[in-house]
């Protein structure tokens, strides 16, 4: 479930406003389509964010 959850998170974030998601060693990097700036995020934080997004869309 954990890996599938992260895959779904990556797909969902990528679908929002052109933000790209890249995998890094211990987590993910969100890349702004406007500035190109990279924002690192640990997998645990990413999973929590995915849960919050799921709840908000229900």
N, C-alpha and C positions, 0 to 999 in steps of 0.2 A: 504494500500500500504506500509506503514512503516514497519509493522511486516514482511510482505512477503519479502521486500527488505533486511531486516536484516537476514532472513532465507537464502536467496540466497547468501548473503555475507558470512555467516558462511559456507555454502556448498562450495562456491568457494575458500575460504581461506583454508579450510580443504583439498581440492583437490591439493593445491599447496605444494609440497615438504613435505608432511606429517605434516604440521603445524596443530595443533589442536586448536579448538576454544571452549572456555567455557563461558557460560553466567555468569555474576556477576550482582549484584544489579543495578548499573547504566550504564552498558555497557557490554563489552566483555573482555576476556583475551585471547590473542594469546599465545600459548605454543610452544616453539621451540622444534622440535624433536631431536635436537642434544644436546642442553645443558639443556633442561627442564625448562629454564628460562621463566617466565611469564611476558607478556607485557600487561598492562591494556589499554583499549581503550573505550572512551565514545561512546554511540550510535550515536551521531551526527557526530563524527569523522569517525566512521565506515561507516556510510551512505555516507559521502563525499568520503571516500576511495573507496567504491563500485562504486560510480559514475565515479571516475577517472579510475578504472579498466575497467568498461564498455566502456568508451570512447576509451581507449587504445586498446581494442580488436576489435573495429569496423573497 
